[in-house]
Amino acid sequence: MEIDKKDIQRLLDIMKAKNYSVDNIIQLIDHHEEVSLSRRQFQLEIYYTRPLHQAIVAGGYDVVNNDINSENFPTDSGGVKTKAIHQGRLFCLHRGASAEEIIVEMDKEGYRPAILMELLVFGATNPGLQEIFLIIALGSTWKDNLGGYYFPCLNSSRSGRSGRRLDLHLSVFIWMPKTRFLGIKK
């Protein structure tokens, strides 16, 4: 393949405008066929009784929403160390869709919506994907004092100031077409 100097300059201009590093570009190239992620499965080793703060630290997030805590998202350990290996998959309908439509699609394919702990493990083991997509866990919700419902999510800020984020996303009637939803094999 022959590369023109103009193409290299165009690539550098885009990298600068979007604040992409060379590593970001390499990741994008490596994941080129995974952009749709329509059938790729991810093996996730989940320790459901792990303290939430430990799972958050293990993810190496640059920013964590303060409302993602054990009070708002309790884990019931019962004193037992519970570990499971699950297959996860990112779902995207490539159109605006409601949470109910997404859950129905997951169910048809033998999946259920991920909960927060599963999302945390996914983010820790696949950190680059949240720099490409907003990834939501529809299996966990938190209701704020104003009555808004929020789902845990992984995203990033391309401004270069805050990097990988573990955040909460307000429930919406219709989700944007590029949003991904983590499903766990039943």
C-alpha positions in Angstrom: 0.0 0.0 0.0 1.3 3.4 -0.9 0.8 6.3 1.5 0.8 9.9 0.3 2.3 12.6 2.6 -1.1 14.4 2.4 -2.7 11.4 3.9 -0.2 11.3 6.8 -0.8 15.0 7.4 -4.6 14.5 7.3 -4.2 11.7 9.9 -2.1 13.9 12.1 -4.6 16.7 11.8 -7.4 14.4 12.9 -5.4 13.0 15.7 -4.7 16.5 17.0 -8.3 17.7 16.6 -9.6 14.7 18.5 -6.7 14.5 20.9 -5.9 10.9 19.9 -2.6 9.4 20.8 -0.7 6.9 18.6 -1.8 4.2 21.0 -5.5 5.3 20.5 -5.0 5.0 16.7 -3.3 1.6 17.0 -6.2 0.4 19.2 -8.7 1.7 16.6 -6.9 -0.1 13.8 -6.5 -3.3 15.9 -10.3 -3.2 16.6 -11.3 -2.2 13.1 -13.3 -5.4 12.6 -14.7 -5.1 16.1 -16.3 -1.7 15.5 -19.7 -3.4 15.4 -18.8 -6.0 18.0 -21.9 -7.8 16.9 -20.7 -11.3 17.7 -17.6 -11.0 19.8 -17.8 -12.5 23.2 -15.7 -11.5 26.2 -14.8 -13.9 28.9 -15.2 -12.2 32.3 -14.1 -13.5 35.6 -16.4 -11.9 38.2 -15.9 -11.9 42.0 -19.4 -10.8 43.0 -18.4 -10.4 46.6 -15.4 -8.2 46.0 -15.8 -4.8 47.7 -17.0 -2.2 45.2 -14.2 0.2 45.8 -11.6 -2.5 45.1 -13.3 -3.3 41.8 -13.3 0.4 40.9 -9.6 0.8 41.7 -8.8 -2.4 39.7 -10.3 -0.7 36.6 -7.8 2.2 36.7 -10.5 4.8 35.9 -9.3 8.4 35.7 -12.6 9.8 36.9 -15.3 8.0 39.0 -18.7 9.5 39.7 -19.1 9.9 43.5 -22.6 8.4 43.4 -21.1 5.0 42.4 -20.6 3.7 45.9 -21.6 0.8 48.1 -24.5 2.7 49.5 -26.1 3.3 46.2 -25.0 0.0 44.6 -24.8 -2.5 47.5 -23.3 -6.0 47.0 -24.6 -8.8 49.1 -21.7 -10.9 49.9 -23.2 -13.0 52.7 -19.6 -13.6 53.7 -19.1 -16.0 50.8 -16.5 -15.5 48.1 -18.5 -16.0 45.0 -16.6 -16.3 41.7 -18.1 -17.0 38.2 -16.8 -17.0 34.7 -19.3 -15.4 32.3 -19.4 -14.6 28.6 -20.2 -11.0 27.9 -21.2 -9.3 24.7 -21.8 -5.8 23.6 -25.2 -5.1 22.1 -26.0 -2.3 19.7 -29.2 -2.1 17.6 -27.6 0.6 15.3 -30.7 2.7 15.7 -32.3 4.7 18.4 -33.9 2.1 20.8 -35.5 1.9 24.2 -34.0 0.0 27.1 -36.9 -2.5 26.8 -36.1 -3.1 23.1 -32.4 -3.7 23.9 -33.3 -6.1 26.8 -35.7 -8.0 24.5 -32.9 -8.4 21.9 -30.5 -9.6 24.6 -33.1 -12.1 25.8 -33.7 -13.4 22.3 -30.0 -14.3 22.1 -29.7 -15.8 25.6 -28.3 -12.8 27.4 -29.4 -10.5 30.3 -28.3 -7.0 31.1 -25.0 -6.7 33.0 -24.9 -5.3 36.5 -22.4 -2.9 37.9 -19.8 -5.4 39.1 -19.8 -7.1 35.6 -19.4 -3.7 33.9 -16.4 -3.0 36.2 -14.7 -6.2 35.3 -15.4 -5.6 31.6 -13.9 -2.1 31.8 -10.8 -3.3 33.7 -10.2 -6.1 31.1 -11.1 -4.1 28.0 -10.1 -0.5 28.8 -9.8 0.7 25.2 -13.4 0.0 24.2 -14.9 2.7 26.3 -12.7 5.2 24.4 -14.7 4.2 21.3 -18.2 3.6 22.7 -20.4 4.6 25.6 -21.1 1.3 27.4 -24.1 0.9 29.6 -25.1 -1.7 32.3 -28.9 -1.8 32.2 -29.0 -4.4 35.0 -28.2 -1.9 37.8 -30.0 1.4 38.5 -29.8 4.2 41.0 -32.5 6.6 41.8 -31.4 10.1 42.8 -33.2 12.3 45.3 -35.0 14.1 42.4 -36.5 10.8 41.0 -34.1 10.4 38.1 -33.0 6.9 37.3 -29.3 6.3 36.3 -27.4 3.4 34.8 -23.7 2.8 35.4 -21.6 3.4 32.3 -18.1 3.5 30.9 -17.1 6.4 28.7 -14.2 8.7 28.0 -13.5 12.3 27.5 -11.6 12.9 24.3 -10.6 16.4 25.6 -7.5 14.8 27.1 -8.4 16.2 30.5 -10.2 13.4 32.2 -9.6 10.1 30.3 -11.5 6.9 31.1 -14.6 7.5 33.2 -16.8 5.4 35.3 -20.0 7.4 35.4 -23.8 7.3 35.6 -26.0 8.0 32.7 -29.5 9.3 33.1 -32.1 6.9 31.8 -33.4 8.1 28.4 -36.5 7.1 26.4 -34.5 6.4 23.3 -30.8 5.5 23.5 -28.4 6.9 20.8 -27.6 4.4 17.9 -23.9 4.1 18.8 -24.4 3.3 22.4 -23.3 -0.2 23.5 -25.0 -2.3 26.2 -23.1 -5.0 28.0 -25.0 -8.3 28.1 -24.1 -11.4 30.1 -24.9 -15.0 28.8 -27.6 -16.6 30.9 
